[in-house]
């Protein structure tokens, strides 16, 4: 019984080691493909973020409200508050 368990564990570890060697071999064969998969792709859904001049939170550029000097704000209330202070 113990001998069967030892043989089973040994076969499992040998199989696991062979699998790891195979994966490492495949990665070394195609480094260009691996780099392409690892690098994030910038698609249209990603847009730049701008920081509100009043509360310093970040807002997507398409949602920001800009004043005459092109300063971004997250809302019309913050634009008014900033203009009243300055």
Phi, psi and omega in degrees: 000311180296321181297319178297319178297315180296317179296317179298314180296319179296317179296320178299312181292324177294318177297318179297317180296318179297320178298315180297321178295321179296316179296317179296321179295317179297320179294323181287337180286327184230072180291331180292319179292323179294322179293323178295322181286326182285327183283132180288142180266135179270115179251181185295336183288341178269128177227164183286153180253145177238151183262131179296133181290339183270303187255356177065021174270156182266138182227145175301143184304325182288339180264349184285151175252131183249146175269190184293335180264015176066026174277134183274147176224151182276340179207166178293328178297320179289328175296315178296316181297320179294318180294327178289326180286325187250000000 
